[in-house]
Amino acid sequence: MEIKPGQIWKHYKGDTYKIVTLAKFKDADLTDVVVYERLTDLAHTGWRIYCRNKDNFLGKKDIDGKSIERFTFVSEN
C-alpha cells in the first residue's frame, strides 16, 4: 500500500493517526520515514507527532504467537 499525506491509519493498540508527510532520514542513508500525528488518546503520552521508519510502519509485529500488521489503513480522509 502506498502511504500518502492525509491518510488515516490505525495502530494495532487501537489509536488512530493521520499521515503528515513522508521524509528521508539524512543520518541513515536517506532511509524513508513516515511522519504521523496521533488523533486519539492524547492524554496517554502527551506526544502528538511521531516518525517511524517506513518499513517498520508497514511491518508486522508478533503478538502472542500471531503476526499482525503494526498499522492498518483506515481511509484517505
C-alpha positions as CSV (number, residue, x, y, z in Angstrom):
1,M,0.0,0.0,0.0
2,E,1.2,3.5,-0.8
3,I,1.4,5.9,2.1
4,K,0.2,9.4,1.4
5,P,-0.2,12.6,3.5
6,G,-3.8,12.9,4.9
7,Q,-4.4,9.2,5.1
8,I,-5.7,7.8,8.4
9,W,-4.1,4.6,9.8
10,K,-4.9,2.6,13.0
11,H,-2.1,1.2,15.2
12,Y,-2.5,-2.3,16.5
13,K,-3.1,-1.0,20.0
14,G,-6.1,1.0,18.8
15,D,-5.1,4.6,18.4
16,T,-5.6,6.4,15.1
17,Y,-3.1,8.5,13.3
18,K,-3.0,10.9,10.3
19,I,-0.1,10.8,7.9
20,V,1.6,14.3,8.0
21,T,4.3,13.7,5.4
22,L,6.9,11.3,4.2
23,A,10.6,12.2,4.7
24,K,14.1,11.0,4.4
25,F,16.3,10.4,7.5
26,K,19.6,12.0,6.5
27,D,21.8,10.3,9.1
28,A,20.7,6.8,7.9
29,D,21.5,6.8,4.2
30,L,18.3,8.6,3.4
31,T,16.0,6.0,4.9
32,D,12.3,6.6,4.2
33,V,10.4,7.7,7.3
34,V,6.7,8.3,7.9
35,V,5.7,11.4,10.0
36,Y,2.3,10.9,11.6
37,E,0.0,12.7,14.1
38,R,-1.9,11.0,16.9
39,L,-5.6,11.7,16.6
40,T,-6.8,9.8,19.7
41,D,-5.8,9.4,23.3
42,L,-3.6,12.5,23.5
43,A,-3.6,12.4,27.3
44,H,-1.9,9.0,27.3
45,T,1.6,10.2,26.5
46,G,1.3,13.9,25.8
47,W,3.1,13.3,22.5
48,R,1.3,14.2,19.3
49,I,3.8,13.9,16.3
50,Y,5.8,10.8,15.7
51,C,8.1,9.5,13.0
52,R,9.0,5.9,12.2
53,N,11.0,4.1,9.5
54,K,8.6,3.3,6.6
55,D,9.5,-0.4,6.6
56,N,8.7,-0.6,10.3
57,F,5.5,1.4,9.9
58,L,4.3,-1.1,7.2
59,G,5.8,-4.1,9.0
60,K,4.3,-6.8,11.1
61,K,4.6,-7.4,14.9
62,D,4.4,-10.8,16.7
63,I,1.8,-10.7,19.4
64,D,1.0,-13.9,21.3
65,G,2.5,-16.0,18.5
66,K,0.5,-14.2,15.8
67,S,1.9,-11.9,13.2
68,I,-0.2,-8.8,12.9
69,E,0.2,-5.5,11.0
70,R,1.6,-2.7,13.1
71,F,-0.6,-0.2,11.3
72,T,-3.7,-0.8,9.1
73,F,-5.1,1.6,6.6
74,V,-8.4,3.2,7.5
75,S,-9.2,5.9,5.0
76,E,-8.0,8.6,2.6
77,N,-9.6,11.2,4.8
